[in-house]
Amino acid sequence: MDIAIMIEGQNGLTWERWRNLAVAVEDLGFSGLYRSDHFTNAASPDKESLELWVSLTWLASHTRHIEFGSLVSPLSFRPPALTARMAAAVDDLSGGRLTLGLGAGWQAREHNLFGYDLLDLKARFDRFEEGLQVIDLLLKGDAPVSFSGEYFQLREAILLPRPARPGGPRLLIGGNGEKRTLPLAARYADEWNLVFASPSEVIRLSTVLDRLLAIEGRRPEAVRRSMMTGVRFGRTKKELTEKLAARSQSADDLRKKGFLIGVGEQVKVQLADLAKTGLQRVMLQWLDLEDLEGLAALAKAVLG
């Protein structure tokens, strides 16, 4: 099971922090670096937040081997044709290392602040499904395609140049929802990413996905399984206690939500339990964007 790092870009991501994180993640041996796509926080105060695609374009040409991508990019922000075009170009620039993570959108505050229509839940997922169809058509088809939907249209459209990777970048659909998200993942995704789940919940939802894949005529191995989850790690018990106290968090409450919590190699043991579920990658949510020493200590504990 690969271990990658995920950051919340809306929590103060600047160019200096992004460059430092990219170097650290690659040099320390993590398999990838992923980030959220938000304009700002769900609640004030607002903090710095580099635009997603600008930051990924830089990452494509300033790293050598780590995989990277959006976790996830809402289709409420950008037309799917534009997203497909940018993703194909960034994937080519990186030599085929991009994962295009997509979602329906959820954060009401940023949509209101910047004038994007979030829509009600049903309409939001209807738009999301249409967007996935558009992206799938544009990335996988080598001939001009047309599409007539309620939210998006194509009229004999083709992306040129064609993606260097056949079918374009790996398409990731993120979420735990069994009514809409998992069926869409079974139909369109190359990778399914769930969030904050216990090992037993990972197994249960993965089994649901297997059934849905069978309905779509796809084999279970057609979709990579990954999870983004929180980590609270300390080099000492004192440091871990201080980190939890700083956020007024209880270790027991966080564990119930699927967080990995511990000192030294305790987190490695918890990762081993997740590996038994069949997960192929875990993205550890690293919230302190400037704590590179802590990130190095985590790498030593879980990658050694």
HELIX and SHEET records of a PDB file:
HELIX    1   1 TRP A   15  LEU A   28  1                                  14    
HELIX    2   2 LEU A   52  HIS A   62  1                                  11    
HELIX    3   3 PRO A   80  SER A   94  1                                  15    
HELIX    4   4 ALA A  108  PHE A  114  1                                   7    
HELIX    5   5 LEU A  121  LYS A  140  1                                  20    
HELIX    6   6 THR A  181  TYR A  188  1                                   8    
HELIX    7   7 PRO A  199  ILE A  215  1                                  17    
HELIX    8   8 PRO A  220  ALA A  222  5                                   3    
HELIX    9   9 LYS A  237  ALA A  246  1                                  10    
HELIX   10  10 ALA A  251  LYS A  256  1                                   6    
HELIX   11  11 GLN A  266  ALA A  275  1                                  10    
HELIX   12  12 LEU A  292  LEU A  303  1                                  12    
SHEET    1   A 9 SER A  73  PRO A  74  0                                        
SHEET    2   A 9 LEU A  98  GLY A 103  1                                        
SHEET    3   A 9 GLU A  67  SER A  70  1                                        
SHEET    4   A 9 GLY A  32  ARG A  35  1                                        
SHEET    5   A 9 ASP A   2  ILE A   7  1                                        
SHEET    6   A 9 ARG A 281  GLN A 285  1                                        
SHEET    7   A 9 ARG A 224  GLY A 234  1                                        
SHEET    8   A 9 GLU A 191  VAL A 195  1                                        
SHEET    9   A 9 ARG A 170  GLY A 174  1                                        
SHEET    1   B 8 SER A  73  PRO A  74  0                                        
SHEET    2   B 8 LEU A  98  GLY A 103  1                                        
SHEET    3   B 8 GLU A  67  SER A  70  1                                        
SHEET    4   B 8 GLY A  32  ARG A  35  1                                        
SHEET    5   B 8 ASP A   2  ILE A   7  1                                        
SHEET    6   B 8 ARG A 281  GLN A 285  1                                        
SHEET    7   B 8 ARG A 224  GLY A 234  1                                        
SHEET    8   B 8 LEU A 260  VAL A 263  1                                        
SHEET    1   C 2 VAL A 145  SER A 148  0                                        
SHEET    2   C 2 GLN A 153  ALA A 157 -1                                        
END                                                                             
